[in-house]
Amino acid sequence: MNPTSSFLVPLRLPTPFAVGPVNVYLLEGPELTLVDVGPDTAEALAALEAGLAAHGHALTELRHIVITHAHPDHYGLAARLAALSGARIYCHPLSRRVIAAAPAELTQRYAWYGEWLRQAGLPEPIQAQLLELFRSLEGQRGVPADRLVELNDGDRLPWGDREWQALHTPGHAQGHLCFYHRPSGALLAGDHLLRGITPNPGVEPPWPGSSERPRSLIQYFQSLERLTALNITTVWPGHGEPLYDYQAHREELSAFHHRRADEIAALLDGESQTVYQLTRCFFPQLQRLDLFLGLSEVIAHLDLLEAAGRVSVSAADGVLRYQLTDEPHSAT
């Protein structure tokens, strides 16, 4: 990736995940700021150290570390970098729940995921495999509470030598933040917007004070709609190359998700089915993390179909089953 901005420097770090390298962004100024940090691996740390050195900086110079969302490829090195540099870690309150890795919080998350996997109809051995995977990805290296600073929607932040506005954009992750530099139209988008990839609408526990699972794809469309009011000239994504036509990209995303909803609805032409059955039919080869991403994809589009009145859901023995309704429908 070749930087085309005078005030941010994109660095590409390797990850062990199928999505490939992750982009992190160096904001130069009186105090050095890094947006996202890559996974907690020796390879990513070495690549980050080399990338900073190429621009005349060291890891110990970092003063602010900003996390767009609490997925391991974006926040994994946060605790290690905070220890090395003394930098503060900035994130949304919903991301803090993961990044701080408090044992009680993580126990609650795993219990919720266990119940959701059961409701989705997964066999018990596969439920256990996925829960063990979650434990291996989260909570391995929590950031100390005194290093964390919570960011909320609308907060204005003087990072580098520019002011950025935090925008809460749930959908891919509940605590997802984008950062907008109004004068230039630059948007640091995390995984909210990616060239050639549709961000996975992740399944996550309810927000504090709620008992309802967030409908992530419906949220995602709301977040996309919100950004249409901005004069976005360049989208700097968490993976891949920059985007330069936000409106066209938004239309492509909308068309894709509505096609996928239609494809999943077409699988419900007989008896009711569980999320797991539909996922195995739609994505027959997925295993481990990819299986969870597939389950997230299917339930998100079922949420979209349910909101449009095209499917209904019933429960038997604690397992949710979906079926088509008899109501006529228009495009979702």
Secondary structure, DSSP 8 states (H G I E B T S, - for coil): -----SS-EEEEE--SSTT--EEEEEE-SSSEEEE----SSHHHHHHHHHHHHHTT--GGGEEEEE-SS--HHHHTTHHHHHHHH--EEEE-HHHHHHHT--HHHHHHHHHHHHHHHHHTT--HHHHHHHHHHHHHHSSSS---GGGEEE--TT-EEEETTEEEEEEE--SSSTT-EEEEETTTTEEEEETSSBTTB----------TT--S---HHHHHHHHHHHHTTS---EEEESSSS-BS-HHHHHHHHHHHHHHHHHHHHHT-SSS-B-HHHHHHHHSTT--HHHHHHHHHHHHHHHHHHHHTTSEEEEEETTEEEEEE-SS-----
